[in-house]
Amino acid sequence: DDLVQELPLPVRDSVRDSAQFRAEALAEGIGKVRLETAVRAFIESTPVDLRQRLKHTLSYKGIDPEEYDEAFSS
């Protein structure tokens, strides 16, 4: 939710819903969504034009965006 609040209001709900669906799909069979999976799903669900700004937000929150280069380029 902290990351969602950093997005523009018009896209928050759609990104939140899409990220939740994607995280659950990525975690299928595990039963629990790990932080890394949730962050990856969030990045992949964020519109491409907002992802660069998201790198700064992740850094600010103590998450290394370089660990998610694959998700940023998807």
ABEGO torsion letter per residue (X at the ends): XAAAAABBAAAAAAAAAAAAAAAAAAABGAGBBBAAAAAAAAAAABBAAAAAAAAAAAAAAGBBAAAAAAAAAX
